[in-house]
Amino acid sequence: MKRSLSFVLIILIAAISLSIFVQTSMAADILLDTQIKKMTIAADKNGNDYVRFIIEEQKSLNGIQYTTETVVMCFGGIVNAAKKYSEGGSLKAIVATNEYKGRVNYNVLAFIK
């Protein structure tokens, strides 16, 4: 009896963990139309270039309006197109929304002209 109860508890914890993972991995893509505050071109540990944009977003929490900086990342084949942008310029792109340690960030999927 004790062993089957432990098994049921393990299955329950696994099911809850899986549902949380599925919910967070199915974040929506959005259209981002904003100004680039800062732009950095760097190489990852494998020597592949990536581009990091910093943008400002207006947010609200419990009716309090505030501005926060948000990271927008470009990897892979989209990097060459990202290098054509510059600080202070306009950024219009379709991005995937991610969350890391409670902070939202974006990965560029496609640039809009």
C-alpha positions as CSV (number, residue, x, y, z in Angstrom):
1,M,0.0,0.0,0.0
2,K,2.7,2.4,1.0
3,R,4.7,1.6,-2.2
4,S,1.7,2.2,-4.5
5,L,0.9,5.5,-2.7
6,S,4.5,6.6,-3.4
7,F,4.2,5.6,-7.1
8,V,0.9,7.6,-7.4
9,L,2.6,10.7,-5.8
10,I,5.5,10.4,-8.2
11,I,3.2,10.2,-11.2
12,L,1.2,13.2,-10.0
13,I,4.3,15.3,-9.6
14,A,5.6,14.3,-13.0
15,A,2.2,15.2,-14.6
16,I,2.2,18.6,-12.9
17,S,5.8,19.3,-14.0
18,L,5.0,18.3,-17.6
19,S,1.9,20.6,-17.7
20,I,3.9,23.6,-16.4
21,F,6.6,22.9,-19.1
22,V,4.1,22.6,-21.9
23,Q,2.4,25.9,-20.8
24,T,5.6,27.9,-20.7
25,S,7.0,26.4,-24.0
26,M,3.9,27.4,-25.9
27,A,4.3,31.2,-25.6
28,A,2.8,33.3,-28.4
29,D,4.7,35.0,-31.2
30,I,4.1,38.8,-31.3
31,L,4.8,41.7,-33.6
32,L,7.4,44.1,-32.1
33,D,7.6,47.7,-33.4
34,T,9.9,49.8,-31.3
35,Q,13.2,51.7,-31.2
36,I,16.6,50.1,-30.5
37,K,18.2,51.6,-27.4
38,K,21.4,49.6,-27.6
39,M,22.8,47.0,-30.0
40,T,25.6,44.5,-29.4
41,I,27.2,42.1,-31.9
42,A,29.2,39.3,-30.2
43,A,30.4,35.7,-30.8
44,D,29.1,32.8,-28.8
45,K,31.5,30.1,-27.4
46,N,31.5,28.3,-30.8
47,G,32.5,31.5,-32.6
48,N,29.1,32.1,-34.2
49,D,27.9,35.7,-34.2
50,Y,24.7,36.8,-32.5
51,V,23.0,40.2,-32.1
52,R,21.5,41.5,-28.9
53,F,19.2,44.5,-29.0
54,I,18.0,46.3,-25.9
55,I,14.6,48.0,-26.1
56,E,12.4,49.8,-23.7
57,E,8.9,48.6,-23.0
58,Q,6.0,50.3,-21.1
59,K,4.5,47.9,-18.5
60,S,1.9,48.1,-15.8
61,L,1.7,46.3,-12.5
62,N,-1.3,46.9,-10.2
63,G,-2.1,50.1,-12.0
64,I,1.5,51.4,-11.7
65,Q,3.0,52.4,-15.1
66,Y,6.8,51.9,-15.6
67,T,9.4,51.5,-18.2
68,T,11.7,48.4,-18.4
69,E,14.6,47.4,-20.6
70,T,14.0,44.1,-22.5
71,V,16.5,42.0,-24.5
72,V,15.8,41.0,-28.1
73,M,18.2,38.2,-29.4
74,C,19.1,37.2,-33.0
75,F,20.7,33.9,-33.7
76,G,21.6,31.8,-36.8
77,G,20.6,32.8,-40.3
78,I,18.9,36.0,-39.1
79,V,22.1,37.5,-37.7
80,N,23.3,39.0,-41.1
81,A,20.0,40.9,-41.4
82,A,20.2,42.1,-37.8
83,K,23.7,43.5,-38.3
84,K,22.1,46.1,-40.7
85,Y,20.3,47.8,-37.8
86,S,21.7,50.4,-35.5
87,E,21.2,52.0,-32.2
88,G,18.4,54.6,-32.2
89,G,16.9,52.9,-35.3
90,S,13.5,51.3,-35.6
91,L,13.0,47.6,-35.1
92,K,10.0,45.9,-36.5
93,A,10.0,42.1,-36.2
94,I,8.1,39.0,-35.4
95,V,9.5,37.6,-32.2
96,A,9.0,34.6,-30.0
97,T,8.4,35.5,-26.3
98,N,10.5,33.8,-23.7
99,E,10.7,34.1,-19.9
100,Y,13.9,33.6,-18.0
101,K,14.0,34.0,-14.2
102,G,10.8,35.9,-14.3
103,R,12.0,38.4,-17.0
104,V,10.5,38.5,-20.5
105,N,12.9,38.5,-23.5
106,Y,12.4,37.9,-27.2
107,N,14.0,35.9,-30.0
108,V,13.7,37.4,-33.5
109,L,12.0,35.0,-36.0
110,A,11.7,37.4,-38.9
111,F,12.3,41.1,-39.6
112,I,9.5,43.2,-41.2
113,K,10.4,45.8,-43.7
